[in-house]
Amino acid sequence: MNFADRLNKAIKDKKSVVCVGLDPRLNKIPSFIQEKALKKNKKKLKAAAKAILEFNKGIINAVYDLVPVVKPQVAFYEIFGEEGMWAYRETIEYAHKKGLIVIADIKRNDIGSTAEAYADSYLGTVNVFGEEQSVFDADAVTINPYLGWDGIKPFAEKCAEYNKGMFILVKTSNHSSGDLQDLQMADGRTIYEIMGMLVESWGASDIGESGYNPIGAVVGATYPHQAKKLRELMPNSIFLVPGYGAQGGGAQDVKPCFNKDGLGAIVNSSRGIIFAYEKSDKYTEDDYDKAAREAVVAMNKDLEGVR
């Protein structure tokens, strides 16, 4: 099934457009999980990885029936080296076991054989002594498009071959995104508008039954005016929308990201969900999973009225 069709089916089945960002910060993981990991593992990097995985499993167990997709940000795993990347792979596998779609938030980009290696690692298979094996086996990835089509093509080919997807940075949620993305060309078009048109064209040949293609765009909730422009330019692209919650974006800010069919976007929240217990008067860290579930329920309700 076309990735966009698969994602939209999951959205309809779960009645949710929420994406849970699995961005585990070790110092925020509940102390009982940290202590357990340290007790069982003498090597601290291994203990960190074990703690991250247990924490992630708790979050996944709490929300898998409420959301269609999770998005582990690789930086929070790479920081712990090979042990952290073990936890990354295990997190993806566990999310799949619970029926979730997984976006590997890697923001990779390069050209030629290097880009092919990235694509094989996260979307395809790798030849290991004559045997094809999947490595991270994510359903989709995030991509930086700065190198142009040369850096996109290897990922697009793997998406077509394995029915996977990708989300290309177009208008990001960070404060300084306008330093480059909002620059205007001589004809008045901005860089983010040009990038949006390119992304729409790159996926135009693979539109699924739901009306969307597997090459989507990252469009921040913190810039609703720009999101409205991009939705007009990109009717067949799914938006991955960061910036909701902790970064300041609200339900009305993400409204322009959706099409009239109520589809076309998934809205990410990371800290606001996985560390919800920190701002809760009801839950302590011992119930971090319950706090996360309650945060998802609230976010689902908040987004109901804008689709």
Backbone bond lengths (Angstrom), bond angles and torsions (degrees), N, CA, C in turn:
res aa  C-N    CA-C-N  psi(-1)  N-CA   C-N-CA  omega(-1)  CA-C   N-CA-C  phi
1 M - - - 1.457 - - 1.522 109.51 -
2 N 1.320 116.31 134.75 1.454 122.51 173.97 1.532 109.00 -48.10
3 F 1.349 116.80 136.84 1.462 119.97 -176.66 1.521 112.35 -56.11
4 A 1.330 116.93 -42.39 1.458 120.20 -179.60 1.526 111.03 -62.09
5 D 1.328 116.52 -39.93 1.469 120.38 177.48 1.528 110.64 -64.87
6 R 1.322 115.59 -41.10 1.460 120.29 -179.95 1.529 111.12 -64.52
7 L 1.328 115.80 -42.93 1.460 120.04 178.88 1.523 110.95 -66.12
8 N 1.311 117.37 -44.06 1.460 119.99 -179.57 1.516 112.04 -66.32
9 K 1.326 117.06 -33.73 1.465 119.62 175.31 1.523 110.58 -64.01
10 A 1.337 116.07 -43.20 1.461 120.05 178.92 1.523 110.92 -64.10
11 I 1.325 117.23 -38.29 1.465 121.62 177.36 1.523 110.62 -61.07
12 K 1.320 115.86 -45.05 1.469 120.05 179.88 1.524 111.43 -68.14
13 D 1.328 116.29 -41.76 1.468 119.77 -179.10 1.533 111.80 -63.51
14 K 1.324 115.96 -41.26 1.472 120.48 -177.96 1.530 112.54 -88.04
15 K 1.351 115.03 -10.55 1.478 120.35 -175.82 1.528 110.05 54.01
16 S 1.318 115.06 45.47 1.463 120.85 -175.18 1.518 110.45 -151.32
17 V 1.340 115.32 143.14 1.464 121.33 174.01 1.529 110.20 -115.30
18 V 1.330 116.17 18.33 1.463 121.18 -176.76 1.522 110.75 -84.44
19 C 1.321 115.24 133.49 1.462 123.10 171.66 1.526 107.07 -113.04
20 V 1.324 116.78 125.39 1.463 120.73 -179.61 1.520 109.16 -93.84
21 G 1.323 115.97 118.60 1.453 120.57 178.39 1.512 111.18 -82.52
22 L 1.323 115.97 118.89 1.464 121.36 -179.58 1.527 108.60 -93.41
23 D 1.332 114.64 83.29 1.469 122.92 -177.28 1.530 109.37 -114.74
24 P 1.319 118.12 72.94 1.471 120.73 -172.47 1.527 112.96 -74.81
25 R 1.288 115.76 120.64 1.472 121.70 172.84 1.521 106.87 -98.56
26 L 1.311 117.04 122.89 1.460 121.20 -171.30 1.525 112.35 -56.17
27 N 1.330 117.23 -40.03 1.464 119.72 -176.73 1.528 113.27 -72.63
28 K 1.333 116.81 -9.95 1.454 120.44 177.69 1.524 112.95 -102.61
29 I 1.320 116.48 -8.96 1.464 119.89 177.40 1.529 108.34 -68.75
30 P 1.328 118.11 134.28 1.466 121.17 -177.61 1.523 112.60 -47.52
31 S 1.317 115.78 140.78 1.466 121.81 -173.54 1.519 112.30 -61.14
32 F 1.335 118.36 -32.56 1.461 118.76 -178.18 1.524 111.57 -67.20
33 I 1.333 116.86 -29.33 1.466 120.70 176.51 1.522 109.44 -74.10
34 Q 1.319 117.21 -43.13 1.465 120.79 178.35 1.534 111.19 -60.55
35 E 1.323 116.24 -46.29 1.467 120.76 -177.41 1.527 111.70 -64.28
36 K 1.308 116.35 -39.31 1.458 120.95 178.00 1.526 110.72 -62.71
37 A 1.327 115.99 -44.10 1.467 120.87 -179.32 1.521 111.27 -65.59
38 L 1.319 116.98 -41.55 1.464 120.98 179.63 1.524 111.81 -66.68
39 K 1.300 116.28 -34.15 1.463 121.03 -179.53 1.523 111.27 -67.76
40 K 1.314 117.08 -35.24 1.461 121.72 -175.06 1.534 113.66 -93.07
41 N 1.341 117.07 -13.39 1.463 119.88 -175.40 1.521 110.19 -133.32
42 K 1.320 116.63 117.49 1.453 121.22 -178.82 1.527 112.28 -71.43
43 K 1.335 116.72 -34.11 1.456 120.73 178.84 1.529 108.89 -80.90
44 K 1.321 116.04 123.34 1.454 120.01 -171.09 1.525 113.52 -68.87
45 L 1.336 117.37 -32.89 1.459 118.67 176.56 1.529 110.86 -64.94
46 K 1.325 115.72 -38.80 1.460 120.14 176.46 1.524 110.49 -65.96
47 A 1.334 116.48 -41.03 1.460 120.75 178.25 1.526 110.59 -61.61
48 A 1.333 116.24 -40.78 1.461 120.28 178.86 1.522 110.98 -62.00
49 A 1.328 116.04 -44.31 1.461 120.43 -179.98 1.521 111.51 -64.23
50 K 1.320 116.63 -41.36 1.464 121.05 178.53 1.526 110.94 -63.43
51 A 1.333 115.77 -41.04 1.464 120.03 179.22 1.524 110.92 -64.45
52 I 1.324 116.49 -43.09 1.461 121.24 178.66 1.520 110.67 -60.30
53 L 1.326 116.32 -46.09 1.464 119.57 -178.01 1.525 111.29 -64.42
54 E 1.325 117.71 -43.36 1.467 119.39 179.39 1.523 110.65 -63.59
55 F 1.326 116.06 -41.78 1.464 120.31 177.59 1.529 110.54 -60.31
56 N 1.331 117.12 -47.64 1.457 121.21 -179.69 1.526 111.71 -61.08
57 K 1.321 116.35 -41.71 1.464 119.37 178.81 1.519 110.69 -61.48
58 G 1.319 116.45 -38.71 1.456 119.83 178.28 1.520 111.84 -63.31
59 I 1.329 116.43 -42.14 1.463 120.38 177.08 1.523 110.68 -64.19
60 I 1.331 115.92 -47.52 1.468 120.32 -178.79 1.518 111.04 -60.53
61 N 1.321 117.06 -44.96 1.470 120.63 178.76 1.523 111.82 -59.38
62 A 1.331 115.30 -32.01 1.462 119.87 -176.06 1.524 113.36 -79.55
63 V 1.347 117.05 -25.07 1.473 118.29 -170.18 1.519 114.74 -123.31
64 Y 1.326 119.11 -5.27 1.466 119.92 -169.33 1.521 113.18 -60.43
65 D 1.325 117.71 -27.75 1.459 119.98 -179.37 1.522 112.54 -86.59
66 L 1.332 116.83 -4.41 1.462 121.44 -176.49 1.517 113.90 -107.90
67 V 1.336 118.00 -18.16 1.464 121.01 -174.74 1.527 110.05 -132.15
68 P 1.334 117.28 155.99 1.463 119.88 179.89 1.519 114.69 -89.45
69 V 1.351 117.68 -20.24 1.462 118.90 -167.45 1.522 111.59 -151.09
70 V 1.338 115.38 148.70 1.463 122.01 171.75 1.521 108.73 -124.80
71 K 1.348 115.22 158.74 1.471 119.77 -175.05 1.530 109.37 -138.73
72 P 1.326 118.64 91.84 1.464 120.44 175.17 1.530 111.44 -75.65
73 Q 1.326 116.11 124.94 1.468 122.44 178.63 1.524 108.41 -86.30
74 V 1.328 115.78 118.07 1.456 121.25 -168.31 1.527 113.62 -64.06
75 A 1.322 119.03 -25.98 1.463 120.84 -177.06 1.527 112.25 -59.72
76 F 1.331 116.34 -34.26 1.460 120.13 -177.95 1.529 112.38 -75.50
77 Y 1.319 116.24 -6.27 1.458 122.41 177.20 1.530 109.94 -107.73
78 E 1.325 116.19 -43.29 1.470 120.71 178.93 1.529 112.18 -57.23
79 I 1.328 116.24 -30.47 1.453 120.26 -177.23 1.531 111.82 -60.07
80 F 1.333 117.37 -21.27 1.461 121.95 178.74 1.530 112.21 -104.28
81 G 1.334 115.71 19.98 1.460 120.76 173.04 1.517 113.87 64.93
82 E 1.323 115.68 -145.77 1.463 120.33 -175.78 1.522 112.06 -61.77
83 E 1.331 116.96 -33.60 1.460 120.07 178.80 1.529 110.17 -66.65
84 G 1.317 115.83 -40.58 1.452 119.57 178.24 1.516 112.56 -64.82
85 M 1.334 116.80 -38.77 1.462 120.03 179.05 1.526 111.45 -70.95
86 W 1.339 116.29 -28.02 1.472 119.36 170.84 1.528 109.52 -61.51
87 A 1.332 116.46 -45.29 1.462 120.61 178.99 1.529 111.06 -63.25
88 Y 1.330 116.40 -34.37 1.467 121.09 178.67 1.530 110.37 -63.47
89 R 1.313 115.38 -49.17 1.464 119.62 -179.78 1.527 110.82 -63.83
90 E 1.324 117.16 -42.92 1.467 120.75 179.44 1.527 111.23 -63.91
91 T 1.330 116.74 -35.45 1.463 120.78 178.27 1.518 110.42 -64.35
92 I 1.321 116.99 -44.19 1.464 120.98 178.45 1.528 110.38 -61.30
93 E 1.324 116.46 -45.84 1.462 120.39 -179.17 1.528 111.27 -62.34
94 Y 1.334 116.18 -41.64 1.465 118.81 -178.37 1.531 110.82 -68.09
95 A 1.329 117.09 -40.20 1.463 120.23 177.77 1.525 110.94 -61.08
96 H 1.324 116.37 -39.68 1.460 119.81 176.74 1.534 111.63 -63.64
97 K 1.308 116.53 -39.94 1.467 119.95 178.42 1.530 111.71 -60.84
98 K 1.317 115.56 -29.40 1.467 120.25 179.47 1.529 111.89 -91.30
99 G 1.329 116.51 9.34 1.451 120.86 174.01 1.508 115.92 82.16
100 L 1.326 117.53 17.74 1.456 121.47 -177.71 1.531 112.11 -95.13
101 I 1.307 116.54 147.55 1.459 122.91 169.14 1.519 107.28 -81.42
102 V 1.329 116.73 141.31 1.465 121.24 -176.14 1.524 110.70 -121.68
103 I 1.330 115.28 124.36 1.460 121.64 171.86 1.521 107.48 -101.77
104 A 1.319 117.09 117.71 1.457 121.27 175.38 1.521 108.12 -81.38
105 D 1.326 116.06 109.00 1.460 120.75 -177.51 1.529 107.90 -84.21
106 I 1.336 116.05 89.38 1.465 121.31 -173.36 1.526 113.10 -115.86
107 K 1.342 116.95 -21.22 1.472 122.96 179.04 1.527 112.40 46.83
108 R 1.313 116.87 43.53 1.459 121.93 -179.70 1.531 110.81 -81.25
109 N 1.320 115.52 159.84 1.453 121.75 171.42 1.517 109.57 -170.59
110 D 1.296 115.89 137.06 1.456 123.42 173.03 1.515 106.68 -170.39
111 I 1.312 117.31 -171.95 1.456 120.23 -178.59 1.522 110.39 -125.70
112 G 1.329 115.06 164.19 1.461 121.59 173.49 1.510 113.86 60.50
113 S 1.328 114.43 -138.88 1.461 120.68 -174.54 1.525 112.30 -64.93
114 T 1.337 117.44 -26.72 1.464 119.73 178.84 1.522 110.41 -67.91
115 A 1.330 116.98 -46.22 1.455 120.76 177.38 1.531 110.70 -63.06
116 E 1.327 116.60 -38.38 1.464 120.05 177.30 1.521 111.11 -61.56
117 A 1.331 116.38 -39.00 1.462 119.64 179.10 1.516 111.44 -65.11
118 Y 1.329 116.92 -43.07 1.460 119.98 175.63 1.529 110.64 -59.25
119 A 1.330 116.39 -46.40 1.453 121.41 -177.49 1.529 111.59 -63.94
120 D 1.333 116.29 -42.39 1.463 119.91 177.38 1.528 110.93 -61.72
121 S 1.323 115.82 -42.11 1.453 120.72 -175.94 1.517 112.60 -63.99
122 Y 1.331 117.58 -42.39 1.473 120.30 -173.04 1.522 114.47 -101.54
123 L 1.342 117.27 -23.42 1.463 119.15 -175.85 1.524 113.84 -119.39
124 G 1.322 116.89 -29.96 1.457 120.09 -173.56 1.509 113.57 -112.47
125 T 1.313 115.22 -136.34 1.461 121.52 178.31 1.526 109.47 -131.55
126 V 1.311 115.21 161.82 1.456 122.39 -179.87 1.530 108.78 -121.81
127 N 1.320 116.28 134.79 1.458 119.44 178.57 1.524 109.02 -80.17
128 V 1.318 115.14 115.34 1.461 121.90 -179.27 1.523 108.64 -115.77
129 F 1.321 116.16 100.36 1.467 121.54 -179.15 1.529 111.94 51.56
130 G 1.342 114.98 46.72 1.450 120.41 175.28 1.507 115.74 88.14
131 E 1.313 117.72 -1.01 1.468 121.26 -179.94 1.527 109.82 -120.23
132 E 1.344 116.38 130.31 1.459 121.11 178.70 1.522 110.12 -79.54
133 Q 1.323 115.74 125.04 1.463 120.36 179.90 1.525 110.41 -132.15
134 S 1.319 115.97 141.32 1.459 119.63 172.51 1.522 107.91 -80.63
135 V 1.318 116.00 148.74 1.461 120.49 -178.66 1.528 109.36 -107.82
136 F 1.327 117.95 -75.59 1.464 119.86 178.94 1.529 112.04 -95.21
137 D 1.316 117.42 -29.50 1.463 122.66 171.34 1.526 113.07 53.26
138 A 1.323 117.13 46.66 1.461 120.66 174.41 1.530 109.66 -75.42
139 D 1.325 116.33 162.90 1.461 120.89 177.85 1.521 111.62 -85.42
140 A 1.329 115.93 -24.56 1.463 121.02 179.66 1.523 108.20 -159.09
141 V 1.329 115.32 165.01 1.466 121.51 178.59 1.525 108.98 -134.62
142 T 1.329 115.75 163.55 1.456 120.97 169.22 1.525 108.34 -101.83
143 I 1.339 115.96 142.72 1.461 121.66 -171.76 1.528 110.31 -133.33
144 N 1.325 115.83 139.42 1.459 122.65 172.07 1.534 107.93 -91.03
145 P 1.332 118.86 124.76 1.469 120.31 -172.01 1.524 115.40 -94.60
146 Y 1.318 118.48 11.48 1.465 121.20 -169.01 1.525 113.20 -57.16
147 L 1.339 117.87 -29.70 1.467 120.21 -178.35 1.521 113.11 -85.64
148 G 1.322 117.54 1.99 1.456 120.35 177.73 1.522 113.36 79.07
149 W 1.333 115.27 -163.01 1.454 121.76 -172.80 1.524 113.03 -58.66
150 D 1.345 117.69 -32.63 1.465 119.91 178.95 1.524 111.76 -57.09
151 G 1.329 116.38 -33.77 1.454 120.34 -179.55 1.514 113.76 -87.78
152 I 1.323 117.01 -10.71 1.468 122.43 -179.57 1.521 111.48 -97.25
153 K 1.332 116.56 -37.43 1.462 122.23 -171.90 1.528 114.06 -51.96
154 P 1.344 120.48 -48.36 1.472 118.84 -179.02 1.534 113.11 -60.01
155 F 1.329 116.07 -35.47 1.462 119.49 177.88 1.532 110.65 -71.63
156 A 1.330 116.41 -40.55 1.460 120.65 179.04 1.529 110.74 -62.05
157 E 1.324 116.21 -38.89 1.470 119.88 178.98 1.520 111.24 -64.96
158 K 1.321 117.27 -40.49 1.468 119.98 178.34 1.519 110.98 -69.61
159 C 1.327 116.76 -35.20 1.465 119.38 176.52 1.522 110.45 -60.70
160 A 1.329 116.57 -42.60 1.461 120.96 -179.80 1.525 111.26 -68.78
161 E 1.329 116.18 -40.23 1.465 120.54 -176.24 1.526 112.40 -71.41
162 Y 1.330 116.77 -38.10 1.466 120.44 -173.05 1.527 113.30 -112.90
163 N 1.339 117.49 10.76 1.465 121.90 -178.20 1.526 111.53 55.31
164 K 1.319 115.11 47.79 1.456 121.77 177.53 1.536 109.27 -108.02
165 G 1.334 116.49 -179.32 1.453 120.82 -177.87 1.515 111.90 -137.36
166 M 1.317 116.04 171.65 1.458 120.76 173.77 1.518 109.79 -151.18
167 F 1.328 114.47 155.40 1.455 121.69 179.24 1.525 107.59 -125.16
168 I 1.320 116.02 119.26 1.457 122.86 -172.66 1.529 109.79 -99.22
169 L 1.323 116.34 133.57 1.461 120.89 179.52 1.524 110.47 -61.44
170 V 1.334 116.17 120.67 1.463 121.08 -179.81 1.532 110.73 -120.83
171 K 1.332 116.95 -59.59 1.468 121.32 176.01 1.527 106.88 -134.26
172 T 1.297 116.27 98.76 1.464 120.80 -171.42 1.530 111.26 -83.71
173 S 1.338 115.45 163.64 1.465 121.53 -169.75 1.521 114.03 -85.01
174 N 1.328 118.10 -10.19 1.468 120.07 -174.84 1.530 111.82 -72.60
175 H 1.330 116.41 156.13 1.461 122.17 -173.55 1.527 112.95 -61.52
176 S 1.305 117.91 -37.34 1.461 120.17 -175.38 1.522 113.46 -91.02
177 S 1.329 117.81 10.82 1.470 119.65 -177.40 1.524 111.76 -59.19
178 G 1.327 116.16 -30.78 1.461 119.89 -178.27 1.516 114.44 -69.42
179 D 1.337 117.77 -16.07 1.457 120.05 179.48 1.522 111.58 -53.76
180 L 1.303 116.41 -36.12 1.463 121.49 178.04 1.530 111.22 -115.90
181 Q 1.322 116.69 -46.51 1.460 120.64 -170.75 1.530 114.00 -66.64
182 D 1.337 117.38 -26.77 1.462 120.56 -178.29 1.536 113.67 -95.25
183 L 1.333 117.21 0.55 1.457 119.59 178.55 1.530 110.49 -61.24
184 Q 1.318 115.93 140.48 1.460 120.84 -177.76 1.525 111.59 -101.47
185 M 1.317 114.27 139.07 1.451 121.33 174.42 1.528 109.35 -83.08
186 A 1.319 116.83 176.51 1.463 121.33 -178.56 1.520 112.39 -61.56
187 D 1.341 117.12 -29.85 1.466 120.47 -178.72 1.524 112.72 -86.75
188 G 1.343 116.95 4.31 1.454 120.26 176.89 1.513 114.66 94.33
189 R 1.329 117.71 -13.36 1.463 120.30 179.07 1.529 110.17 -75.72
190 T 1.320 115.19 144.49 1.462 119.86 177.17 1.525 110.07 -88.61
191 I 1.326 114.93 164.84 1.464 120.10 177.55 1.524 110.54 -60.30
192 Y 1.347 117.31 -41.64 1.470 118.03 -177.52 1.530 111.17 -68.10
193 E 1.334 117.57 -31.69 1.465 119.42 176.69 1.523 110.75 -67.90
194 I 1.320 116.93 -43.10 1.459 120.72 177.68 1.517 110.52 -61.88
195 M 1.337 116.10 -43.62 1.459 119.44 178.46 1.524 110.98 -62.85
196 G 1.322 117.12 -40.02 1.456 120.35 178.24 1.512 112.44 -60.33
197 M 1.318 116.89 -42.77 1.462 120.59 178.89 1.529 111.12 -65.66
198 L 1.341 115.97 -37.36 1.464 118.95 176.88 1.522 111.12 -63.64
199 V 1.321 116.39 -45.96 1.465 120.38 -179.40 1.527 110.86 -60.85
200 E 1.324 116.25 -43.33 1.463 119.87 178.60 1.531 110.42 -60.37
201 S 1.321 116.82 -40.66 1.466 120.18 -179.21 1.523 111.68 -70.52
202 W 1.332 117.48 -35.00 1.461 120.78 -178.47 1.532 112.15 -64.54
203 G 1.312 117.47 -26.74 1.462 119.84 -179.56 1.517 114.34 -104.92
204 A 1.337 116.72 4.46 1.465 120.74 -171.72 1.517 114.00 -63.97
205 S 1.328 117.58 -24.75 1.466 120.00 -175.81 1.523 112.96 -87.27
206 D 1.317 117.56 0.30 1.470 119.63 -175.39 1.519 111.55 -134.25
207 I 1.312 116.55 48.79 1.463 120.78 178.84 1.523 109.10 -79.21
208 G 1.321 116.29 129.23 1.451 121.51 -177.30 1.518 113.39 -84.37
209 E 1.322 115.63 -177.38 1.461 121.19 -178.24 1.523 112.43 -64.03
210 S 1.337 116.56 -25.90 1.461 120.09 -179.72 1.523 112.35 -81.64
211 G 1.340 116.89 -4.28 1.453 120.68 177.40 1.513 114.83 93.68
212 Y 1.318 116.52 10.99 1.464 120.49 -177.40 1.523 110.09 -127.88
213 N 1.352 114.98 156.64 1.451 119.59 179.69 1.530 110.10 -107.29
214 P 1.332 117.79 164.12 1.467 120.91 -175.46 1.523 115.35 -80.11
215 I 1.338 117.33 -2.09 1.458 120.84 177.61 1.525 108.18 -103.75
216 G 1.326 115.48 101.46 1.448 121.03 -176.06 1.519 112.57 -102.23
217 A 1.329 115.47 -170.77 1.457 121.69 -174.86 1.521 110.94 -133.57
218 V 1.327 115.98 145.01 1.458 121.30 171.13 1.528 107.25 -91.21
219 V 1.328 115.41 118.55 1.468 122.23 -176.62 1.516 107.97 -133.79
220 G 1.339 117.63 117.15 1.449 122.06 -172.57 1.521 114.70 -72.91
221 A 1.337 114.86 140.52 1.464 120.67 176.79 1.522 112.33 -67.60
222 T 1.315 116.76 -17.07 1.464 121.45 -177.30 1.522 112.80 -78.66
223 Y 1.340 117.04 -2.66 1.470 120.64 179.46 1.527 109.96 -132.07
224 P 1.338 117.76 69.89 1.468 120.96 -175.75 1.529 114.29 -63.25
225 H 1.331 117.86 -33.67 1.468 119.88 179.60 1.525 110.53 -64.27
226 Q 1.330 115.72 -43.71 1.461 119.96 178.28 1.529 110.96 -68.38
227 A 1.324 116.05 -35.51 1.471 120.10 178.33 1.527 110.91 -62.53
228 K 1.319 116.76 -38.58 1.468 120.57 178.43 1.524 110.98 -61.96
229 K 1.337 116.08 -43.75 1.465 120.02 177.57 1.525 110.93 -61.16
230 L 1.327 114.74 -43.82 1.466 119.02 -177.33 1.525 111.58 -67.76
231 R 1.316 117.59 -35.42 1.472 118.78 178.24 1.523 110.32 -63.35
232 E 1.308 117.61 -36.13 1.462 120.93 177.43 1.520 111.30 -67.42
233 L 1.335 116.03 -36.18 1.464 120.92 -178.95 1.525 112.80 -80.35
234 M 1.335 116.11 -21.65 1.463 120.85 -171.45 1.533 110.58 -129.34
235 P 1.310 118.79 65.69 1.468 120.52 -175.40 1.515 114.41 -67.40
236 N 1.330 117.25 -22.61 1.466 119.82 -175.13 1.529 114.12 -106.82
237 S 1.328 116.71 8.42 1.465 121.06 -178.32 1.522 110.71 -104.32
238 I 1.325 115.68 139.12 1.459 120.48 175.37 1.523 108.74 -86.12
239 F 1.330 116.37 133.86 1.457 121.38 178.95 1.531 109.95 -95.82
240 L 1.315 115.74 131.45 1.460 121.77 166.70 1.526 105.29 -95.34
241 V 1.328 116.60 117.96 1.463 121.44 -168.11 1.529 111.06 -111.82
242 P 1.338 117.45 100.90 1.462 120.47 171.79 1.528 109.71 -87.25
243 G 1.322 116.63 171.85 1.455 120.18 174.85 1.507 115.44 100.67
244 Y 1.347 117.25 -6.45 1.467 120.69 177.15 1.527 109.21 -75.67
245 G 1.329 116.26 138.82 1.467 119.42 174.04 1.509 113.26 87.42
246 A 1.322 116.39 -109.47 1.466 121.36 -172.28 1.522 113.05 -59.24
247 Q 1.344 117.99 -29.47 1.461 120.70 -180.00 1.523 113.40 -87.83
248 G 1.330 116.49 -3.18 1.459 119.36 173.38 1.506 116.52 109.39
249 G 1.316 118.70 -12.29 1.453 120.81 -179.83 1.520 112.20 -77.26
250 G 1.350 116.39 142.87 1.461 121.51 178.65 1.512 111.59 -120.88
251 A 1.317 115.97 -175.47 1.459 121.07 -176.32 1.520 112.38 -59.89
252 Q 1.323 117.63 -42.75 1.457 120.19 -179.78 1.528 111.73 -66.32
253 D 1.317 116.09 -27.96 1.461 120.05 179.23 1.522 112.34 -70.45
254 V 1.331 117.04 -29.82 1.470 119.78 -178.94 1.527 112.17 -89.89
255 K 1.306 117.05 -10.63 1.470 120.35 -177.77 1.517 113.18 -53.32
256 P 1.349 119.96 -43.50 1.471 119.63 -179.24 1.524 114.50 -63.45
257 C 1.329 117.50 -13.82 1.464 120.49 -177.75 1.521 112.79 -77.68
258 F 1.332 117.52 -15.54 1.462 121.17 -176.77 1.520 111.15 -95.33
259 N 1.322 115.52 151.57 1.450 121.89 170.93 1.524 109.39 -86.51
260 K 1.322 116.19 175.17 1.461 120.88 -178.42 1.522 112.56 -66.07
261 D 1.335 117.28 -19.63 1.460 120.25 178.69 1.528 112.12 -80.43
262 G 1.334 117.43 1.28 1.462 121.16 -179.63 1.513 113.42 80.46
263 L 1.344 116.01 3.54 1.458 121.56 179.49 1.528 109.17 -111.72
264 G 1.333 115.34 -173.68 1.446 120.00 175.32 1.508 115.15 102.98
265 A 1.346 117.97 -3.00 1.458 118.82 -179.38 1.518 111.27 -154.28
266 I 1.331 115.29 148.61 1.455 122.75 166.67 1.521 106.56 -125.33
267 V 1.321 115.68 138.51 1.462 121.39 -171.62 1.525 109.51 -110.39
268 N 1.314 115.20 121.60 1.469 119.93 -176.44 1.522 112.43 -92.43
269 S 1.327 114.33 141.22 1.459 121.60 167.56 1.519 107.12 -138.76
270 S 1.306 116.78 130.97 1.465 121.30 -178.73 1.522 110.33 -109.70
271 R 1.331 116.28 -81.06 1.465 120.84 -176.92 1.517 112.69 -57.06
272 G 1.324 116.54 -37.83 1.458 120.33 -177.32 1.508 114.03 -63.48
273 I 1.339 116.15 -20.11 1.465 120.53 179.16 1.521 111.36 -104.57
274 I 1.321 116.67 -56.54 1.464 118.07 -170.98 1.528 112.94 -71.02
275 F 1.333 116.93 -23.72 1.470 119.97 176.17 1.523 111.31 -115.65
276 A 1.330 116.07 30.96 1.465 121.09 -178.70 1.527 111.82 -60.57
277 Y 1.313 117.07 -28.91 1.472 119.94 -178.00 1.524 112.14 -60.84
278 E 1.332 117.22 -26.10 1.462 120.56 -176.98 1.531 112.59 -64.79
279 K 1.337 116.35 -30.31 1.460 119.92 -178.66 1.524 112.25 -107.83
280 S 1.314 115.82 15.10 1.460 120.28 -176.74 1.530 111.95 -97.78
281 D 1.328 115.38 137.06 1.466 120.84 172.51 1.527 110.78 -89.05
282 K 1.308 115.24 -8.44 1.468 121.31 -174.47 1.524 112.47 -99.48
283 Y 1.341 116.97 -34.51 1.454 121.29 -173.63 1.525 111.62 -118.81
284 T 1.324 114.77 146.51 1.460 121.41 171.87 1.529 108.19 -101.32
285 E 1.319 117.03 -179.46 1.459 119.91 179.85 1.518 112.14 -63.14
286 D 1.328 117.29 -24.52 1.465 120.07 177.67 1.524 111.96 -63.12
287 D 1.324 116.08 -24.45 1.461 121.58 -179.55 1.530 110.91 -114.25
288 Y 1.319 116.15 36.54 1.469 120.17 -178.14 1.523 111.80 -57.35
289 D 1.332 116.29 -34.23 1.460 120.39 -179.18 1.525 111.58 -69.26
290 K 1.319 116.88 -39.47 1.465 120.80 178.23 1.524 110.56 -66.81
291 A 1.328 115.62 -38.92 1.464 119.86 177.36 1.528 110.54 -63.59
292 A 1.335 116.55 -39.80 1.462 121.07 178.66 1.525 110.78 -63.75
293 R 1.306 116.44 -43.22 1.467 120.04 179.75 1.530 110.45 -62.26
294 E 1.313 116.37 -43.84 1.466 120.52 179.66 1.526 110.53 -62.80
295 A 1.331 116.95 -38.09 1.465 120.90 178.27 1.524 111.36 -64.45
296 V 1.329 117.11 -38.35 1.460 120.61 177.77 1.519 111.03 -67.54
297 V 1.321 116.77 -42.75 1.468 120.25 177.76 1.527 109.93 -57.63
298 A 1.333 116.14 -44.18 1.465 120.50 179.57 1.527 111.45 -65.37
299 M 1.324 116.89 -40.05 1.468 120.36 179.95 1.517 111.06 -68.11
300 N 1.309 117.20 -41.65 1.466 120.35 176.15 1.523 110.65 -57.23
301 K 1.307 116.20 -44.96 1.476 120.79 -179.74 1.508 110.69 -65.35
302 D 1.332 116.63 -40.57 1.459 122.12 -178.95 1.523 111.43 -62.25
303 L 1.328 116.79 -34.89 1.457 120.81 -175.97 1.529 113.56 -88.93
304 E 1.318 116.78 -10.73 1.471 120.22 -178.55 1.519 112.35 -57.61
305 G 1.322 115.41 -40.19 1.453 119.13 -172.98 1.515 115.92 -81.38
306 V 1.312 117.92 -2.60 1.473 119.20 -176.49 1.525 112.81 -110.51
307 R 1.310 117.69 3.36 1.468 120.50 -178.74 1.516 111.20 -100.60
